[in-house]
Amino acid sequence: MIDHIVLVKFGASTTQEQMQEVCDRYKALRAHVTGVVDIQAGINFSEKNKGYQVVLSVRFEDRAALEAYGPNPEHQAVAAFIREVGREDSLIVDIEV
């Protein structure tokens, strides 16, 4: 299995409501992406967050499912929304578990 984890940092103008909408849209991807074992998203409350406010995580069955996820139109729509509401930076890690 593959864990795909994304940390997102937003600008000062991004609201809590917009960040929650990012989380909600991300979780809704489960119905549109094949090979998903689990999907999680939430607002980071850690004091050690280094400015990264949202955590997105999806577990895939295998690397092929991860590769198919990137160009998926529904995933691309969520990524566009993240940019639209003020994404400043993101960190992405993929690990095999």
C-alpha positions in Angstrom: 0.0 0.0 0.0 1.0 3.6 -0.6 0.4 6.6 1.7 0.2 9.9 -0.1 0.4 12.8 2.4 0.1 16.5 1.6 0.6 19.5 4.0 -0.7 22.8 2.7 0.1 26.3 3.7 -2.3 29.1 2.9 -2.0 32.8 2.8 -3.4 35.2 5.4 -6.5 35.9 3.4 -7.6 32.2 3.4 -10.5 31.7 5.9 -11.1 28.7 8.2 -14.3 28.1 6.2 -12.3 27.8 2.9 -9.8 25.5 4.6 -12.7 23.3 5.8 -14.1 23.3 2.3 -10.7 22.0 1.0 -10.9 19.2 3.5 -14.5 18.4 2.6 -13.8 18.4 -1.2 -10.7 16.2 -0.7 -12.6 13.6 1.3 -15.3 13.5 -1.4 -12.6 12.3 -3.8 -13.1 8.8 -2.5 -16.1 8.3 -4.7 -14.2 9.4 -7.8 -10.8 7.8 -7.5 -10.1 4.1 -7.9 -7.7 2.2 -5.7 -8.4 4.2 -2.6 -8.2 2.3 0.7 -8.7 5.3 3.0 -8.8 9.1 2.8 -8.4 11.7 5.5 -8.3 15.5 5.6 -8.3 18.0 8.4 -7.1 21.3 9.8 -3.8 21.0 11.6 -4.0 22.2 15.2 -0.4 21.3 16.2 1.7 24.2 17.6 4.7 22.7 15.6 3.0 23.1 12.2 5.5 25.5 10.7 2.6 27.3 9.0 1.1 24.3 7.3 -2.6 24.4 8.2 -4.2 21.6 6.3 -3.3 17.9 6.1 -4.6 15.7 3.3 -3.9 11.9 3.3 -4.9 9.1 1.0 -3.9 5.4 1.2 -3.8 3.6 -2.1 -3.8 -0.1 -2.9 -0.6 0.3 -4.9 1.6 2.6 -6.9 -0.5 2.2 -10.0 -3.5 3.7 -8.2 -1.3 6.6 -7.0 -0.1 7.2 -10.6 -3.7 7.3 -11.9 -4.7 9.7 -9.1 -2.6 12.6 -10.3 -4.3 13.3 -13.6 -7.8 12.3 -12.4 -10.1 15.2 -13.3 -11.8 15.2 -9.9 -8.4 15.4 -8.2 -7.4 18.2 -10.5 -10.5 20.2 -9.6 -9.7 19.9 -5.9 -6.1 21.0 -6.6 -7.4 24.0 -8.6 -9.7 25.0 -5.7 -6.7 24.8 -3.2 -4.8 27.2 -5.4 -7.8 29.4 -5.9 -8.3 29.9 -2.1 -4.7 30.9 -1.5 -2.3 28.0 -1.4 1.2 29.4 -0.8 3.2 26.2 -0.4 2.7 22.4 0.0 4.8 19.4 1.0 4.1 16.0 -0.4 5.4 12.7 0.8 4.6 9.2 -0.6 5.6 6.1 1.4 5.1 2.4 0.9 3.6 0.8 3.9 
